[in-house]
Amino acid sequence: MSSLLSALSGHRPDRLPVWFMRQAGRSLPEYKEARKGTTILEACLKPDLAAEITLQPVRRHGVDAAIFFSDIMTPLVLAGVDVDIVAGVGPVIENPVRSAADVDRLVSHEPGDAQAITDAVKLVVAELGDETPLIGFAGAPFTLAAYLVEGCGSRDHLAARSMMHADPESWRRLLDWCADISGRFLTTQVDAGARAVQLFDSWAGSLTRVDYVASVAPHSAKALSAVEGRVPRIHFGTGTRHLLTDMAALGVEAMGVDYRTPLDEAAWLLPEIPLQGNIDPALLSAGWEPLSRHAADVVERGKAAPAHIVNLGHGVPPTTDPEVLTDLVAFLHEL
């Protein structure tokens, strides 16, 4: 069994498993070369290109798992939603969802043809073989809904949180549709050979615990249930220390922890679940001495958990020196 899958089952392998969240290769020169002439969403839907980008960090850094190259917006694109990713802005929704009529219009969209995803995953799995698993990826329902309602990224997601309370039935229908889209996207990847998945909730940290439990958690549970019993599931959110117990209660096999919450504190909150994380991405450009000291501290704190998968506490910054990541993997494997 691979070190990642061993850790996800609650065991501590001889060598700490390491992988980097997501689009882990986006600081690589080979990534930038491969992406020339394509938008990110186009790249996600070209099987040969998506497979190549998925594999680049494994070849370059020697990480213990590949994360499928995709984007939170990809399932929306497949469903025919008009979305673009604008440089310096992020995802932009052409027609934001603000009313019951908008929800009616949205939920009429079917998930769409995911053959490009199936083909890309199969290409990746064929090259990885048995030793290095592929992790499937999808955005959580609240994060999808937040983009759909706001129309773009937002600091506090006021429009989404307002809709949650002003029109709870439309909100429920919107989140249910998002959960279905995310769940089917995960299923497509698992059907094609992904051996674990991660559900990524970028914006859940903006919610109160009461709102999360009442209006979001059931929908995340629905998305995750799509592959329940088939592969281990990792759940990750940013700024979610106050939600960790509720996120774990959805029945996942491991919890990702962002860089704000020390792993020993997370282990105190979640004493029976493997943890993933949580090197601060800012340290990647701070010099080797502070980075290695911080990484060693993360590993030490991770010993409080039943098992530990080393990762960043968020994504790889595009400006990261690739050599730093390669050296970091080697250092962590030595530990």
Phi and psi in degrees as GROMACS dihedral restraints (atoms count N, CA, C in turn):
[ dihedral_restraints ]
;  ai    aj    ak    al  type     phi  dphi    fc
    3     4     5     6     1   -64.7    20    10
    4     5     6     7     1   157.3    20    10
    6     7     8     9     1   -62.0    20    10
    7     8     9    10     1   -36.4    20    10
    9    10    11    12     1   -64.1    20    10
   10    11    12    13     1   -50.1    20    10
   12    13    14    15     1   -66.0    20    10
   13    14    15    16     1   -33.1    20    10
   15    16    17    18     1   -62.7    20    10
   16    17    18    19     1   -45.8    20    10
   18    19    20    21     1   -64.4    20    10
   19    20    21    22     1   -39.3    20    10
   21    22    23    24     1   -66.0    20    10
   22    23    24    25     1   -22.6    20    10
   24    25    26    27     1   -87.2    20    10
   25    26    27    28     1     1.0    20    10
   27    28    29    30     1    96.7    20    10
   28    29    30    31     1     7.9    20    10
   30    31    32    33     1  -104.3    20    10
   31    32    33    34     1   157.6    20    10
   33    34    35    36     1  -104.1    20    10
   34    35    36    37     1   107.5    20    10
   36    37    38    39     1   -70.6    20    10
   37    38    39    40     1   168.7    20    10
   39    40    41    42     1   -62.0    20    10
   40    41    42    43     1   -31.3    20    10
   42    43    44    45     1  -123.0    20    10
   43    44    45    46     1   132.1    20    10
   45    46    47    48     1   -60.2    20    10
   46    47    48    49     1   127.4    20    10
   48    49    50    51     1   -74.9    20    10
   49    50    51    52     1   140.6    20    10
   51    52    53    54     1  -132.4    20    10
   52    53    54    55     1   133.4    20    10
   54    55    56    57     1  -149.9    20    10
   55    56    57    58     1   165.1    20    10
   57    58    59    60     1  -119.4    20    10
   58    59    60    61     1   129.4    20    10
   60    61    62    63     1   -68.8    20    10
   61    62    63    64     1   169.4    20    10
   63    64    65    66     1   -88.3    20    10
   64    65    66    67     1   168.7    20    10
   66    67    68    69     1    51.9    20    10
   67    68    69    70     1    45.8    20    10
   69    70    71    72     1   -60.9    20    10
   70    71    72    73     1   -20.4    20    10
   72    73    74    75     1   -92.2    20    10
   73    74    75    76     1     6.0    20    10
   75    76    77    78     1   -71.7    20    10
   76    77    78    79     1    -8.0    20    10
   78    79    80    81     1   -93.5    20    10
   79    80    81    82     1    -2.2    20    10
   81    82    83    84     1   -82.5    20    10
   82    83    84    85     1   141.2    20    10
   84    85    86    87     1   -62.3    20    10
   85    86    87    88     1   -33.3    20    10
   87    88    89    90     1   -68.9    20    10
   88    89    90    91     1   -29.3    20    10
   90    91    92    93     1   -66.8    20    10
   91    92    93    94     1   -47.5    20    10
   93    94    95    96     1   -63.3    20    10
   94    95    96    97     1   -35.5    20    10
   96    97    98    99     1   -68.2    20    10
   97    98    99   100     1   -44.0    20    10
   99   100   101   102     1   -65.2    20    10
  100   101   102   103     1   -33.8    20    10
  102   103   104   105     1   -81.4    20    10
  103   104   105   106     1    -6.1    20    10
  105   106   107   108     1   -56.2    20    10
  106   107   108   109     1   131.1    20    10
  108   109   110   111     1    82.0    20    10
  109   110   111   112     1     4.9    20    10
  111   112   113   114     1  -130.2    20    10
  112   113   114   115     1   147.8    20    10
  114   115   116   117     1   -79.0    20    10
  115   116   117   118     1   165.9    20    10
  117   118   119   120     1   -64.4    20    10
  118   119   120   121     1   -39.3    20    10
  120   121   122   123     1   -69.2    20    10
  121   122   123   124     1   -34.7    20    10
  123   124   125   126     1   -63.8    20    10
  124   125   126   127     1   -42.4    20    10
  126   127   128   129     1   -61.9    20    10
  127   128   129   130     1   -37.9    20    10
  129   130   131   132     1   -64.2    20    10
  130   131   132   133     1   -25.2    20    10
  132   133   134   135     1  -107.5    20    10
  133   134   135   136     1    10.4    20    10
  135   136   137   138     1  -104.5    20    10
  136   137   138   139     1   105.3    20    10
  138   139   140   141     1   -52.7    20    10
  139   140   141   142     1   -47.6    20    10
  141   142   143   144     1   -61.5    20    10
  142   143   144   145     1   -42.0    20    10
  144   145   146   147     1   -71.9    20    10
  145   146   147   148     1   -44.7    20    10
  147   148   149   150     1   -60.9    20    10
  148   149   150   151     1   -40.1    20    10
  150   151   152   153     1   -65.0    20    10
  151   152   153   154     1   -45.2    20    10
  153   154   155   156     1   -59.4    20    10
  154   155   156   157     1   -45.6    20    10
  156   157   158   159     1   -67.3    20    10
  157   158   159   160     1   -35.8    20    10
  159   160   161   162     1   -61.2    20    10
  160   161   162   163     1   -39.4    20    10
  162   163   164   165     1   -81.2    20    10
  163   164   165   166     1   -23.1    20    10
  165   166   167   168     1   -55.4    20    10
  166   167   168   169     1   -45.9    20    10
  168   169   170   171     1   -64.9    20    10
  169   170   171   172     1   -31.2    20    10
  171   172   173   174     1   -66.9    20    10
  172   173   174   175     1   -46.0    20    10
  174   175   176   177     1   -65.1    20    10
  175   176   177   178     1   -42.2    20    10
  177   178   179   180     1   -77.3    20    10
  178   179   180   181     1   -45.6    20    10
  180   181   182   183     1  -102.7    20    10
  181   182   183   184     1   -16.8    20    10
  183   184   185   186     1    71.3    20    10
  184   185   186   187     1    31.5    20    10
  186   187   188   189     1   -69.4    20    10
  187   188   189   190     1   164.3    20    10
  189   190   191   192     1   -94.3    20    10
  190   191   192   193     1     2.4    20    10
  192   193   194   195     1  -158.7    20    10
  193   194   195   196     1   153.9    20    10
  195   196   197   198     1  -103.0    20    10
  196   197   198   199     1   142.2    20    10
  198   199   200   201     1  -106.3    20    10
  199   200   201   202     1   128.4    20    10
  201   202   203   204     1   -60.2    20    10
  202   203   204   205     1   130.4    20    10
  204   205   206   207     1   -72.9    20    10
  205   206   207   208     1   111.3    20    10
  207   208   209   210     1  -155.6    20    10
  208   209   210   211     1  -171.8    20    10
  210   211   212   213     1  -140.2    20    10
  211   212   213   214     1   153.4    20    10
  213   214   215   216     1   -54.3    20    10
  214   215   216   217     1   -32.0    20    10
  216   217   218   219     1   -80.4    20    10
  217   218   219   220     1   -13.9    20    10
  219   220   221   222     1   -55.8    20    10
  220   221   222   223     1   -45.4    20    10
  222   223   224   225     1   -62.2    20    10
  223   224   225   226     1   -30.7    20    10
  225   226   227   228     1   -68.7    20    10
  226   227   228   229     1   -40.6    20    10
  228   229   230   231     1   -60.8    20    10
  229   230   231   232     1   -45.4    20    10
  231   232   233   234     1   -61.2    20    10
  232   233   234   235     1   -30.2    20    10
  234   235   236   237     1   -84.7    20    10
  235   236   237   238     1     1.5    20    10
  237   238   239   240     1    86.5    20    10
  238   239   240   241     1    14.1    20    10
  240   241   242   243     1   -77.6    20    10
  241   242   243   244     1   137.6    20    10
  243   244   245   246     1   -80.1    20    10
  244   245   246   247     1    99.7    20    10
  246   247   248   249     1  -136.8    20    10
  247   248   249   250     1   145.6    20    10
  249   250   251   252     1  -135.9    20    10
  250   251   252   253     1   156.9    20    10
  252   253   254   255     1  -112.5    20    10
  253   254   255   256     1   113.9    20    10
  255   256   257   258     1   -99.1    20    10
  256   257   258   259     1   129.8    20    10
  258   259   260   261     1   -56.2    20    10
  259   260   261   262     1   131.2    20    10
  261   262   263   264     1    79.6    20    10
  262   263   264   265     1    -7.2    20    10
  264   265   266   267     1  -118.5    20    10
  265   266   267   268     1   -44.6    20    10
  267   268   269   270     1   100.5    20    10
  268   269   270   271     1  -159.6    20    10
  270   271   272   273     1   -62.3    20    10
  271   272   273   274     1   137.8    20    10
  273   274   275   276     1  -130.3    20    10
  274   275   276   277     1   124.5    20    10
  276   277   278   279     1   -95.6    20    10
  277   278   279   280     1   123.6    20    10
  279   280   281   282     1   -61.1    20    10
  280   281   282   283     1   -42.4    20    10
  282   283   284   285     1  -125.8    20    10
  283   284   285   286     1    90.0    20    10
  285   286   287   288     1   -58.8    20    10
  286   287   288   289     1   153.1    20    10
  288   289   290   291     1   -96.0    20    10
  289   290   291   292     1   108.8    20    10
  291   292   293   294     1  -126.4    20    10
  292   293   294   295     1    -7.9    20    10
  294   295   296   297     1  -141.4    20    10
  295   296   297   298     1   171.0    20    10
  297   298   299   300     1   -60.7    20    10
  298   299   300   301     1   -38.4    20    10
  300   301   302   303     1   -64.6    20    10
  301   302   303   304     1   -37.1    20    10
  303   304   305   306     1   -64.5    20    10
  304   305   306   307     1   -39.2    20    10
  306   307   308   309     1   -65.1    20    10
  307   308   309   310     1   -42.7    20    10
  309   310   311   312     1   -55.5    20    10
  310   311   312   313     1   -44.7    20    10
  312   313   314   315     1   -63.4    20    10
  313   314   315   316     1   -42.5    20    10
  315   316   317   318     1   -67.9    20    10
  316   317   318   319     1   -48.3    20    10
  318   319   320   321     1   -71.0    20    10
  319   320   321   322     1    -8.1    20    10
  321   322   323   324     1   -75.6    20    10
  322   323   324   325     1   -13.2    20    10
  324   325   326   327     1   -73.8    20    10
  325   326   327   328     1   130.1    20    10
  327   328   329   330     1   -85.4    20    10
  328   329   330   331     1   159.3    20    10
  330   331   332   333     1   -57.1    20    10
  331   332   333   334     1   -29.4    20    10
  333   334   335   336     1    90.2    20    10
  334   335   336   337     1   174.4    20    10
  336   337   338   339     1   -80.6    20    10
  337   338   339   340     1   117.9    20    10
  339   340   341   342     1  -106.2    20    10
  340   341   342   343     1    24.6    20    10
  342   343   344   345     1   -60.4    20    10
  343   344   345   346     1   -35.5    20    10
  345   346   347   348     1   -61.5    20    10
  346   347   348   349     1   -36.8    20    10
  348   349   350   351     1   -69.0    20    10
  349   350   351   352     1   -46.1    20    10
  351   352   353   354     1   -56.7    20    10
  352   353   354   355     1   -47.0    20    10
  354   355   356   357     1   -63.4    20    10
  355   356   357   358     1   -42.0    20    10
  357   358   359   360     1   -65.0    20    10
  358   359   360   361     1   -45.1    20    10
  360   361   362   363     1   -60.9    20    10
  361   362   363   364     1   -42.9    20    10
  363   364   365   366     1   -63.2    20    10
  364   365   366   367     1   -38.3    20    10
  366   367   368   369     1   -62.7    20    10
  367   368   369   370     1   -43.2    20    10
  369   370   371   372     1   -64.6    20    10
  370   371   372   373     1   -48.7    20    10
  372   373   374   375     1   -61.2    20    10
  373   374   375   376     1   -37.9    20    10
  375   376   377   378     1   -62.4    20    10
  376   377   378   379     1   -38.0    20    10
  378   379   380   381     1   -79.1    20    10
  379   380   381   382     1   -35.9    20    10
  381   382   383   384     1   -67.8    20    10
  382   383   384   385     1   -36.0    20    10
  384   385   386   387     1    73.0    20    10
  385   386   387   388     1  -159.4    20    10
  387   388   389   390     1   -83.8    20    10
  388   389   390   391     1   -23.4    20    10
  390   391   392   393     1   -77.9    20    10
  391   392   393   394     1   -31.4    20    10
  393   394   395   396     1  -117.3    20    10
  394   395   396   397     1   110.8    20    10
  396   397   398   399     1   -78.3    20    10
  397   398   399   400     1   154.5    20    10
  399   400   401   402     1   -98.1    20    10
  400   401   402   403     1   133.1    20    10
  402   403   404   405     1  -100.1    20    10
  403   404   405   406     1   123.4    20    10
  405   406   407   408     1   -76.6    20    10
  406   407   408   409     1   163.3    20    10
  408   409   410   411     1  -144.0    20    10
  409   410   411   412     1   141.5    20    10
  411   412   413   414     1  -156.2    20    10
  412   413   414   415     1   154.7    20    10
  414   415   416   417     1   -81.2    20    10
  415   416   417   418     1   146.9    20    10
  417   418   419   420     1   -74.0    20    10
  418   419   420   421     1   156.6    20    10
  420   421   422   423     1   -54.7    20    10
  421   422   423   424     1   -41.5    20    10
  423   424   425   426     1   -65.0    20    10
  424   425   426   427     1   -40.5    20    10
  426   427   428   429     1   -64.5    20    10
  427   428   429   430     1   -42.8    20    10
  429   430   431   432     1   -59.8    20    10
  430   431   432   433     1   -47.3    20    10
  432   433   434   435     1   -64.2    20    10
  433   434   435   436     1   -37.5    20    10
  435   436   437   438     1   -61.6    20    10
  436   437   438   439     1   -43.4    20    10
  438   439   440   441     1   -64.9    20    10
  439   440   441   442     1   -42.3    20    10
  441   442   443   444     1   -63.6    20    10
  442   443   444   445     1   -38.2    20    10
  444   445   446   447     1   -80.6    20    10
  445   446   447   448     1   -45.7    20    10
  447   448   449   450     1   -71.2    20    10
  448   449   450   451     1   -31.9    20    10
  450   451   452   453     1    90.7    20    10
  451   452   453   454     1   -13.5    20    10
  453   454   455   456     1  -168.2    20    10
  454   455   456   457     1  -177.5    20    10
  456   457   458   459     1   -63.5    20    10
  457   458   459   460     1   153.5    20    10
  459   460   461   462     1  -146.8    20    10
  460   461   462   463     1   149.5    20    10
  462   463   464   465     1   -75.4    20    10
  463   464   465   466     1   -40.8    20    10
  465   466   467   468     1  -124.2    20    10
  466   467   468   469     1    -4.6    20    10
  468   469   470   471     1    56.4    20    10
  469   470   471   472     1    46.1    20    10
  471   472   473   474     1   -61.6    20    10
  472   473   474   475     1   -44.6    20    10
  474   475   476   477     1   -63.7    20    10
  475   476   477   478     1   -41.4    20    10
  477   478   479   480     1   -66.5    20    10
  478   479   480   481     1   -45.2    20    10
  480   481   482   483     1   -68.5    20    10
  481   482   483   484     1   -31.7    20    10
  483   484   485   486     1   -66.8    20    10
  484   485   486   487     1   -45.0    20    10
  486   487   488   489     1   -60.9    20    10
  487   488   489   490     1   -36.8    20    10
  489   490   491   492     1   -53.4    20    10
  490   491   492   493     1   -38.0    20    10
  492   493   494   495     1   -97.1    20    10
  493   494   495   496     1   -32.7    20    10
  495   496   497   498     1   -73.8    20    10
  496   497   498   499     1   -34.3    20    10
  498   499   500   501     1  -141.3    20    10
  499   500   501   502     1    73.3    20    10
  501   502   503   504     1   -60.9    20    10
  502   503   504   505     1   -29.6    20    10
  504   505   506   507     1   -70.8    20    10
  505   506   507   508     1   -43.0    20    10
  507   508   509   510     1   -64.1    20    10
  508   509   510   511     1   -38.9    20    10
  510   511   512   513     1   -60.6    20    10
  511   512   513   514     1   -44.4    20    10
  513   514   515   516     1   -61.1    20    10
  514   515   516   517     1   -43.5    20    10
  516   517   518   519     1   -65.8    20    10
  517   518   519   520     1   -39.5    20    10
  519   520   521   522     1   -62.8    20    10
  520   521   522   523     1   -48.4    20    10
  522   523   524   525     1   -67.0    20    10
  523   524   525   526     1   -34.4    20    10
  525   526   527   528     1   -65.0    20    10
  526   527   528   529     1   -40.6    20    10
  528   529   530   531     1   -64.6    20    10
  529   530   531   532     1   -44.0    20    10
  531   532   533   534     1   -62.4    20    10
  532   533   534   535     1   -39.3    20    10
  534   535   536   537     1   -63.6    20    10
  535   536   537   538     1   -40.2    20    10
  537   538   539   540     1   -64.2    20    10
  538   539   540   541     1   -44.2    20    10
  540   541   542   543     1   -61.8    20    10
  541   542   543   544     1   -46.7    20    10
  543   544   545   546     1   -65.8    20    10
  544   545   546   547     1   -43.4    20    10
  546   547   548   549     1   -61.8    20    10
  547   548   549   550     1   -41.1    20    10
  549   550   551   552     1   -68.4    20    10
  550   551   552   553     1   -34.8    20    10
  552   553   554   555     1   -65.6    20    10
  553   554   555   556     1   -42.2    20    10
  555   556   557   558     1   -63.3    20    10
  556   557   558   559     1   -43.0    20    10
  558   559   560   561     1   -60.8    20    10
  559   560   561   562     1   -41.8    20    10
  561   562   563   564     1   -57.2    20    10
  562   563   564   565     1   -44.1    20    10
  564   565   566   567     1   -68.7    20    10
  565   566   567   568     1   -40.2    20    10
  567   568   569   570     1   -68.0    20    10
  568   569   570   571     1   -41.9    20    10
  570   571   572   573     1   -56.6    20    10
  571   572   573   574     1   -33.5    20    10
  573   574   575   576     1   -88.3    20    10
  574   575   576   577     1    -6.3    20    10
  576   577   578   579     1   129.7    20    10
  577   578   579   580     1    -1.6    20    10
  579   580   581   582     1   -62.2    20    10
  580   581   582   583     1   139.7    20    10
  582   583   584   585     1  -110.2    20    10
  583   584   585   586     1     2.3    20    10
  585   586   587   588     1  -159.9    20    10
  586   587   588   589     1   165.1    20    10
  588   589   590   591     1  -138.9    20    10
  589   590   591   592     1   157.3    20    10
  591   592   593   594     1  -129.2    20    10
  592   593   594   595     1   129.3    20    10
  594   595   596   597     1  -100.6    20    10
  595   596   597   598     1   122.6    20    10
  597   598   599   600     1  -110.7    20    10
  598   599   600   601     1   116.5    20    10
  600   601   602   603     1  -111.7    20    10
  601   602   603   604     1    89.3    20    10
  603   604   605   606     1   -61.7    20    10
  604   605   606   607     1   -34.3    20    10
  606   607   608   609     1  -115.3    20    10
  607   608   609   610     1     3.5    20    10
  609   610   611   612     1   -61.1    20    10
  610   611   612   613     1   -24.4    20    10
  612   613   614   615     1   -62.7    20    10
  613   614   615   616     1   -15.2    20    10
  615   616   617   618     1   -80.3    20    10
  616   617   618   619     1    -7.6    20    10
  618   619   620   621     1   -93.4    20    10
  619   620   621   622     1   150.2    20    10
  621   622   623   624     1   -72.1    20    10
  622   623   624   625     1   161.0    20    10
  624   625   626   627     1   -63.7    20    10
  625   626   627   628     1   -38.6    20    10
  627   628   629   630     1   -61.0    20    10
  628   629   630   631     1   -46.6    20    10
  630   631   632   633     1   -66.3    20    10
  631   632   633   634     1   -39.7    20    10
  633   634   635   636     1   -60.9    20    10
  634   635   636   637     1   -49.6    20    10
  636   637   638   639     1   -63.9    20    10
  637   638   639   640     1   -41.9    20    10
  639   640   641   642     1   -80.0    20    10
  640   641   642   643     1   -37.0    20    10
  642   643   644   645     1  -120.2    20    10
  643   644   645   646     1    -4.6    20    10
  645   646   647   648     1  -128.5    20    10
  646   647   648   649     1   -47.0    20    10
  648   649   650   651     1   -53.4    20    10
  649   650   651   652     1   -42.6    20    10
  651   652   653   654     1   -60.4    20    10
  652   653   654   655     1   -30.0    20    10
  654   655   656   657     1   -79.5    20    10
  655   656   657   658     1   -36.9    20    10
  657   658   659   660     1   -63.2    20    10
  658   659   660   661     1   -39.4    20    10
  660   661   662   663     1   -61.1    20    10
  661   662   663   664     1   -38.6    20    10
  663   664   665   666     1   -64.2    20    10
  664   665   666   667     1   -44.8    20    10
  666   667   668   669     1   -60.8    20    10
  667   668   669   670     1   -44.9    20    10
  669   670   671   672     1   -67.8    20    10
  670   671   672   673     1   -32.0    20    10
  672   673   674   675     1   -66.8    20    10
  673   674   675   676     1   -16.5    20    10
  675   676   677   678     1   -60.9    20    10
  676   677   678   679     1   -28.7    20    10
  678   679   680   681     1  -121.4    20    10
  679   680   681   682     1    18.5    20    10
  681   682   683   684     1   -59.7    20    10
  682   683   684   685     1   133.7    20    10
  684   685   686   687     1    81.8    20    10
  685   686   687   688     1    -6.1    20    10
  687   688   689   690     1  -100.6    20    10
  688   689   690   691     1   -44.1    20    10
  690   691   692   693     1  -144.3    20    10
  691   692   693   694     1   157.9    20    10
  693   694   695   696     1   -65.0    20    10
  694   695   696   697     1   145.6    20    10
  696   697   698   699     1  -120.6    20    10
  697   698   699   700     1   130.0    20    10
  699   700   701   702     1  -108.2    20    10
  700   701   702   703     1   135.3    20    10
  702   703   704   705     1  -116.7    20    10
  703   704   705   706     1   133.6    20    10
  705   706   707   708     1  -138.6    20    10
  706   707   708   709     1   139.3    20    10
  708   709   710   711     1  -144.0    20    10
  709   710   711   712     1   158.9    20    10
  711   712   713   714     1  -100.7    20    10
  712   713   714   715     1   139.6    20    10
  714   715   716   717     1    64.9    20    10
  715   716   717   718     1    33.6    20    10
  717   718   719   720     1  -113.5    20    10
  718   719   720   721     1    27.1    20    10
  720   721   722   723     1   -55.4    20    10
  721   722   723   724     1   -40.2    20    10
  723   724   725   726     1   -72.6    20    10
  724   725   726   727     1    -8.6    20    10
  726   727   728   729     1  -113.2    20    10
  727   728   729   730     1    -0.9    20    10
  729   730   731   732     1   -56.4    20    10
  730   731   732   733     1   -43.9    20    10
  732   733   734   735     1   -66.7    20    10
  733   734   735   736     1   -36.2    20    10
  735   736   737   738     1   -72.9    20    10
  736   737   738   739     1   -37.0    20    10
  738   739   740   741     1   -66.5    20    10
  739   740   741   742     1   -41.4    20    10
  741   742   743   744     1   -66.8    20    10
  742   743   744   745     1   -30.8    20    10
  744   745   746   747     1   -67.9    20    10
  745   746   747   748     1    -8.4    20    10
  747   748   749   750     1   -72.1    20    10
  748   749   750   751     1    -6.9    20    10
  750   751   752   753     1    99.2    20    10
  751   752   753   754     1    17.8    20    10
  753   754   755   756     1   -75.0    20    10
  754   755   756   757     1   162.4    20    10
  756   757   758   759     1   -87.2    20    10
  757   758   759   760     1   -19.4    20    10
  759   760   761   762     1  -154.6    20    10
  760   761   762   763     1   154.2    20    10
  762   763   764   765     1  -118.5    20    10
  763   764   765   766     1   128.6    20    10
  765   766   767   768     1   -81.9    20    10
  766   767   768   769     1   142.0    20    10
  768   769   770   771     1  -123.1    20    10
  769   770   771   772     1   129.5    20    10
  771   772   773   774     1   -78.2    20    10
  772   773   774   775     1   175.1    20    10
  774   775   776   777     1   -70.8    20    10
  775   776   777   778     1    -9.5    20    10
  777   778   779   780     1   -79.4    20    10
  778   779   780   781     1   -22.0    20    10
  780   781   782   783     1  -113.5    20    10
  781   782   783   784     1   116.6    20    10
  783   784   785   786     1   -57.9    20    10
  784   785   786   787     1   143.9    20    10
  786   787   788   789     1   -65.5    20    10
  787   788   789   790     1   -32.0    20    10
  789   790   791   792     1   -68.8    20    10
  790   791   792   793     1   -31.7    20    10
  792   793   794   795     1   -68.7    20    10
  793   794   795   796     1   -42.8    20    10
  795   796   797   798     1   -62.8    20    10
  796   797   798   799     1   -37.7    20    10
  798   799   800   801     1   -67.0    20    10
  799   800   801   802     1   -33.0    20    10
  801   802   803   804     1   -65.4    20    10
  802   803   804   805     1   -38.2    20    10
  804   805   806   807     1   -73.7    20    10
  805   806   807   808     1   -33.6    20    10
  807   808   809   810     1  -128.0    20    10
  808   809   810   811     1    71.8    20    10
  810   811   812   813     1   -69.5    20    10
  811   812   813   814     1   -13.8    20    10
  813   814   815   816     1  -114.9    20    10
  814   815   816   817     1     8.8    20    10
  816   817   818   819     1  -122.9    20    10
  817   818   819   820     1   136.1    20    10
  819   820   821   822     1   -59.2    20    10
  820   821   822   823     1   145.8    20    10
  822   823   824   825     1  -115.8    20    10
  823   824   825   826     1   151.8    20    10
  825   826   827   828     1  -125.3    20    10
  826   827   828   829     1   134.3    20    10
  828   829   830   831     1   141.9    20    10
  829   830   831   832     1  -163.9    20    10
  831   832   833   834     1  -148.1    20    10
  832   833   834   835     1    56.5    20    10
  834   835   836   837     1   -64.2    20    10
  835   836   837   838     1   132.4    20    10
  837   838   839   840     1   -68.8    20    10
  838   839   840   841     1   119.6    20    10
  840   841   842   843     1   -57.6    20    10
  841   842   843   844     1   -26.3    20    10
  843   844   845   846     1   -63.1    20    10
  844   845   846   847     1   -28.7    20    10
  846   847   848   849     1   -71.7    20    10
  847   848   849   850     1   -16.3    20    10
  849   850   851   852     1   -62.7    20    10
  850   851   852   853     1   -24.1    20    10
  852   853   854   855     1  -113.4    20    10
  853   854   855   856     1    18.0    20    10
  855   856   857   858     1   -96.7    20    10
  856   857   858   859     1    -2.0    20    10
  858   859   860   861     1   104.1    20    10
  859   860   861   862     1   154.3    20    10
  861   862   863   864     1   -66.7    20    10
  862   863   864   865     1   -39.9    20    10
  864   865   866   867     1   -62.0    20    10
  865   866   867   868     1   -52.6    20    10
  867   868   869   870     1   -65.8    20    10
  868   869   870   871     1   -33.8    20    10
  870   871   872   873     1   -66.3    20    10
  871   872   873   874     1   -48.2    20    10
  873   874   875   876     1   -65.8    20    10
  874   875   876   877     1   -36.9    20    10
  876   877   878   879     1   -64.9    20    10
  877   878   879   880     1   -44.4    20    10
  879   880   881   882     1   -64.3    20    10
  880   881   882   883     1   -43.9    20    10
  882   883   884   885     1   -62.0    20    10
  883   884   885   886     1   -41.4    20    10
  885   886   887   888     1   -63.6    20    10
  886   887   888   889     1   -37.4    20    10
  888   889   890   891     1   -65.9    20    10
  889   890   891   892     1   -41.3    20    10
  891   892   893   894     1   -59.4    20    10
  892   893   894   895     1   -45.0    20    10
  894   895   896   897     1   -63.4    20    10
  895   896   897   898     1   -41.7    20    10
  897   898   899   900     1   -62.0    20    10
  898   899   900   901     1   -45.9    20    10
  900   901   902   903     1   -66.5    20    10
  901   902   903   904     1   -31.2    20    10
  903   904   905   906     1   -67.0    20    10
  904   905   906   907     1   -16.3    20    10
  906   907   908   909     1   -66.6    20    10
  907   908   909   910     1   -14.8    20    10
  909   910   911   912     1   -74.1    20    10
  910   911   912   913     1   -16.1    20    10
  912   913   914   915     1   -91.3    20    10
  913   914   915   916     1   158.6    20    10
  915   916   917   918     1   -58.7    20    10
  916   917   918   919     1   -35.4    20    10
  918   919   920   921     1  -153.8    20    10
  919   920   921   922     1   158.7    20    10
  921   922   923   924     1  -139.1    20    10
  922   923   924   925     1   126.8    20    10
  924   925   926   927     1  -106.2    20    10
  925   926   927   928     1   120.1    20    10
  927   928   929   930     1   -81.0    20    10
  928   929   930   931     1   134.1    20    10
  930   931   932   933     1  -156.1    20    10
  931   932   933   934     1   177.4    20    10
  933   934   935   936     1   -80.4    20    10
  934   935   936   937     1   164.1    20    10
  936   937   938   939     1   -89.2    20    10
  937   938   939   940     1    11.4    20    10
  939   940   941   942     1  -174.8    20    10
  940   941   942   943     1  -162.6    20    10
  942   943   944   945     1   -80.4    20    10
  943   944   945   946     1   166.0    20    10
  945   946   947   948     1   -70.2    20    10
  946   947   948   949     1   122.3    20    10
  948   949   950   951     1   -63.6    20    10
  949   950   951   952     1   139.7    20    10
  951   952   953   954     1   -61.1    20    10
  952   953   954   955     1   -22.0    20    10
  954   955   956   957     1   -86.8    20    10
  955   956   957   958     1     2.2    20    10
  957   958   959   960     1   -64.4    20    10
  958   959   960   961     1   137.1    20    10
  960   961   962   963     1   -70.3    20    10
  961   962   963   964     1   119.2    20    10
  963   964   965   966     1   -56.3    20    10
  964   965   966   967     1   -34.1    20    10
  966   967   968   969     1   -62.3    20    10
  967   968   969   970     1   -32.2    20    10
  969   970   971   972     1   -64.0    20    10
  970   971   972   973     1   -42.4    20    10
  972   973   974   975     1   -65.9    20    10
  973   974   975   976     1   -41.6    20    10
  975   976   977   978     1   -61.9    20    10
  976   977   978   979     1   -45.1    20    10
  978   979   980   981     1   -65.6    20    10
  979   980   981   982     1   -36.5    20    10
  981   982   983   984     1   -65.3    20    10
  982   983   984   985     1   -42.2    20    10
  984   985   986   987     1   -59.6    20    10
  985   986   987   988     1   -46.9    20    10
  987   988   989   990     1   -61.0    20    10
  988   989   990   991     1   -41.5    20    10
  990   991   992   993     1   -63.3    20    10
  991   992   993   994     1   -44.9    20    10
  993   994   995   996     1   -66.3    20    10
  994   995   996   997     1   -37.2    20    10
  996   997   998   999     1   -65.9    20    10
  997   998   999  1000     1   -32.6    20    10
  999  1000  1001  1002     1   -65.1    20    10
 1000  1001  1002  1003     1   -39.3    20    10
